[in-house]
Amino acid sequence: MLDKKTHAVLKVLNKISEGNAYKVITVDDILNSLAAKSQYDVDGIKQIMSYLESQQYINIKFSEESTYCYSLLPKARIYLEQETGKNRSKKSNNNWLTYLFVALASFVGTMLALFIFFYLI
């Protein structure tokens, strides 16, 4: 499980990369792709990149000062797909609760209408 900052950087790397090909990117490109409010700096991005390489999420072919040539590994793609799957499953649970609430409310409304029609009129 990655922390929020590392996950955000991995998402940016995935968005920029094209398939399994190597891509050259600078730290400034990553910083520009992240939210302006975020508290990222050049050293933090370098640490995150080295962490992602050590955990085998990315493969860094070469790196110079603030330039990286990287490729995403299958572990990163699987991780990102699982994260989007978790978000979808949470969303579907809320949909089932909404459907249940609507069905219950319509049942109660129908019973109330029948009660008023048959007993009060």
C-alpha positions as CSV (number, residue, x, y, z in Angstrom):
1,M,0.0,0.0,0.0
2,L,1.4,3.3,-1.0
3,D,0.9,6.6,0.8
4,K,-1.1,9.4,-0.8
5,K,1.9,11.3,-2.2
6,T,3.5,8.2,-3.7
7,H,0.2,7.1,-5.2
8,A,-0.3,10.6,-6.8
9,V,3.2,10.5,-8.3
10,L,2.6,6.9,-9.6
11,K,-0.7,8.1,-11.2
12,V,1.1,10.9,-12.9
13,L,3.8,8.6,-14.2
14,N,1.1,6.2,-15.5
15,K,-0.7,9.1,-17.3
16,I,2.5,10.3,-19.0
17,S,3.8,6.8,-19.9
18,E,2.8,5.1,-23.1
19,G,2.5,1.4,-22.8
20,N,5.6,-0.4,-21.8
21,A,8.0,2.0,-23.6
22,Y,10.5,4.0,-21.7
23,K,9.7,7.7,-21.2
24,V,12.0,10.6,-20.4
25,I,10.6,13.0,-17.8
26,T,11.9,15.7,-15.6
27,V,11.0,16.4,-12.0
28,D,9.5,19.7,-13.1
29,D,7.1,17.8,-15.4
30,I,5.9,15.8,-12.5
31,L,5.5,18.8,-10.2
32,N,3.5,20.6,-12.9
33,S,1.2,17.6,-13.3
34,L,0.5,17.4,-9.5
35,A,-1.9,19.7,-7.8
36,A,-0.7,23.2,-7.1
37,K,-1.8,22.9,-3.4
38,S,0.2,19.8,-2.8
39,Q,3.4,20.0,-0.8
40,Y,5.8,18.4,-3.1
41,D,9.4,19.5,-3.7
42,V,12.2,18.3,-5.9
43,D,13.9,16.2,-3.2
44,G,10.6,14.6,-2.3
45,I,9.9,13.6,-5.9
46,K,13.5,12.1,-6.1
47,Q,12.9,10.1,-3.0
48,I,9.5,8.9,-4.2
49,M,11.1,7.9,-7.6
50,S,13.8,5.9,-5.8
51,Y,11.2,4.3,-3.5
52,L,9.1,3.2,-6.5
53,E,12.1,1.7,-8.2
54,S,13.2,-0.2,-5.0
55,Q,9.6,-1.6,-4.6
56,Q,9.6,-2.6,-8.3
57,Y,6.8,-0.3,-9.5
58,I,9.0,1.4,-12.0
59,N,12.2,0.6,-13.8
60,I,14.6,3.6,-14.1
61,K,17.0,3.1,-17.1
62,F,19.0,6.2,-16.2
63,S,18.7,9.3,-14.1
64,E,20.6,12.5,-14.1
65,E,20.0,15.3,-11.6
66,S,16.3,15.9,-12.2
67,T,15.7,13.8,-15.4
68,Y,14.5,10.2,-15.4
69,C,14.1,7.6,-18.1
70,Y,11.5,5.2,-16.7
71,S,9.1,2.5,-17.6
72,L,6.2,1.3,-15.5
73,L,6.3,-2.3,-14.4
74,P,3.3,-4.6,-14.3
75,K,3.2,-4.3,-10.5
76,A,2.4,-0.6,-10.9
77,R,-0.3,-1.2,-13.5
78,I,-1.9,-3.9,-11.3
79,Y,-1.8,-1.7,-8.3
80,L,-3.5,1.2,-10.1
81,E,-6.2,-1.1,-11.6
82,Q,-6.9,-2.4,-8.1
83,E,-7.2,1.1,-6.7
84,T,-9.7,2.1,-9.4
85,G,-11.6,-1.2,-8.7
86,K,-11.9,-0.3,-5.0
87,N,-13.3,3.1,-5.8
88,R,-15.9,1.5,-8.2
89,S,-16.9,-1.1,-5.6
90,K,-17.4,1.6,-3.0
91,K,-19.6,3.6,-5.4
92,S,-21.7,0.5,-6.2
93,N,-22.4,-0.1,-2.5
94,N,-23.8,3.4,-2.2
95,N,-26.0,2.7,-5.3
96,W,-27.5,-0.4,-3.6
97,L,-28.2,1.6,-0.5
98,T,-29.9,4.3,-2.6
99,Y,-32.0,1.7,-4.4
100,L,-33.0,0.1,-1.1
101,F,-34.0,3.5,0.4
102,V,-36.1,4.4,-2.7
103,A,-37.8,1.0,-2.7
104,L,-38.6,1.3,1.0
105,A,-39.8,4.9,0.6
106,S,-42.1,4.0,-2.3
107,F,-43.5,1.1,-0.4
108,V,-44.3,3.3,2.6
109,G,-45.8,6.0,0.4
110,T,-48.0,3.5,-1.4
111,M,-49.2,2.1,2.0
112,L,-50.0,5.6,3.2
113,A,-51.9,6.4,0.1
114,L,-54.0,3.2,0.3
115,F,-54.7,3.8,4.0
116,I,-55.9,7.3,3.2
117,F,-58.0,6.2,0.2
118,F,-59.8,3.2,1.9
119,Y,-60.1,4.3,5.5
120,L,-60.5,8.1,5.4
121,I,-62.6,8.6,2.3
